[in-house]
Structures are given as structure tokens and as C-alpha cells.
Amino acid sequence: MLLQEQIVSLKNKFQQYDLYPVIASVSPYANDMEAFEKACRELKGKANMILLVCMYTEESRRIVEEKTSLPIILSNALMAKLISKMI
């Protein structure tokens, strides 16, 4: 999930590797449960995992996991973990 304005950019990044992600948009900055639920419905049955790209929180991850029953990757948490292993 990501911001609407990030969709084209992200699709282009993945398509260069012959990957075609299913993308839903919801702002991590608004406390809009209906928007999260709508995005989860859009992804459920179409994805086998979800990458939360942007400033999503652990709470966002929990909500999306609860609504979709899919594995969730928080991009900011993934990067923090990788960097912590490097230093």
C-alpha cells in the first residue's frame, strides 16, 4: 500500500524486473479506517503478501494483517533491520 501519487513510480520500478504488483492506495497519515478496509478488500485474493511502502506504523501493519490474513512487510522496518545488521 502506498500513496496514490506513488503508484506510477512504483509500478515502473517493479516492471523493469518483469514484476507486476497489485497496488492499493491509502494514506498512512490519515486515521481513516474505512480507507484501510477498502484497500485491504482490493488486495485480498489478488496478492500473496503486502508491502507497506511509506511511513506506515506497526499499528498499520497489524490492521492490514488482521483484515487480509496475509504476510505484511513494513518497508521502513525492513530497512531499519538491514541497517542495524550492517553497523
C-alpha positions as CSV (number, residue, x, y, z in Angstrom):
1,M,0.0,0.0,0.0
2,L,1.2,3.5,-0.7
3,L,0.1,7.0,-1.6
4,Q,-1.9,7.4,-4.8
5,E,0.8,9.7,-6.3
6,Q,3.5,6.9,-5.8
7,I,1.7,4.3,-7.8
8,V,3.1,5.0,-11.3
9,S,6.6,5.4,-10.0
10,L,6.5,2.1,-8.0
11,K,4.9,0.2,-11.0
12,N,7.8,1.4,-13.2
13,K,10.4,0.2,-10.6
14,F,8.9,-3.3,-10.5
15,Q,8.1,-3.7,-14.2
16,Q,11.7,-3.4,-15.1
17,Y,12.2,-6.7,-13.4
18,D,9.1,-8.3,-15.0
19,L,7.1,-7.9,-11.8
20,Y,3.6,-6.6,-11.9
21,P,2.4,-5.8,-8.3
22,V,-1.3,-5.3,-7.4
23,I,-1.4,-1.9,-5.8
24,A,-3.8,-0.3,-3.4
25,S,-3.6,3.2,-2.1
26,V,-4.2,4.6,1.5
27,S,-2.6,7.4,3.3
28,P,-0.5,6.4,6.4
29,Y,-1.0,10.0,7.7
30,A,-4.9,9.9,7.9
31,N,-6.6,7.9,10.6
32,D,-9.1,6.6,8.1
33,M,-10.2,3.1,8.9
34,E,-12.6,2.9,6.0
35,A,-9.8,3.7,3.6
36,F,-7.6,0.9,5.1
37,E,-10.5,-1.5,4.9
38,K,-11.2,-0.6,1.2
39,A,-7.5,-1.0,0.3
40,C,-7.5,-4.4,2.1
41,R,-10.6,-5.5,0.2
42,E,-8.9,-4.5,-3.1
43,L,-5.8,-6.7,-2.3
44,K,-7.5,-9.7,-0.7
45,G,-7.5,-12.6,-3.1
46,K,-5.2,-10.8,-5.5
47,A,-1.9,-10.8,-3.5
48,N,0.2,-13.3,-1.6
49,M,1.9,-10.7,0.6
50,I,1.6,-7.0,1.2
51,L,4.5,-4.4,1.2
52,L,3.6,-1.3,3.1
53,V,5.7,1.4,1.3
54,C,5.9,4.7,3.1
55,M,5.7,5.8,6.7
56,Y,3.3,3.1,7.9
57,T,3.4,2.0,11.5
58,E,3.3,-1.3,13.3
59,E,-0.3,-0.5,14.1
60,S,-1.0,-0.1,10.3
61,R,0.7,-3.5,9.8
62,R,-1.4,-5.1,12.4
63,I,-4.6,-3.7,10.9
64,V,-3.8,-4.8,7.4
65,E,-2.7,-8.3,8.5
66,E,-5.9,-8.7,10.5
67,K,-8.1,-7.6,7.5
68,T,-6.2,-9.7,4.9
69,S,-4.6,-12.6,6.7
70,L,-1.6,-12.1,4.5
71,P,2.1,-11.6,5.5
72,I,2.9,-7.9,5.8
73,I,6.3,-6.2,5.2
74,L,6.8,-2.7,6.6
75,S,9.4,-1.2,4.3
76,N,10.7,1.2,6.9
77,A,11.1,-1.7,9.5
78,L,12.8,-3.8,6.9
79,M,15.4,-1.1,6.1
80,A,16.0,-0.4,9.8
81,K,16.6,-4.1,10.4
82,L,19.0,-4.3,7.4
83,I,20.9,-1.3,8.5
84,S,21.2,-2.5,12.1
85,K,22.9,-5.6,10.9
86,M,25.4,-3.6,8.9
87,I,26.5,-1.3,11.7
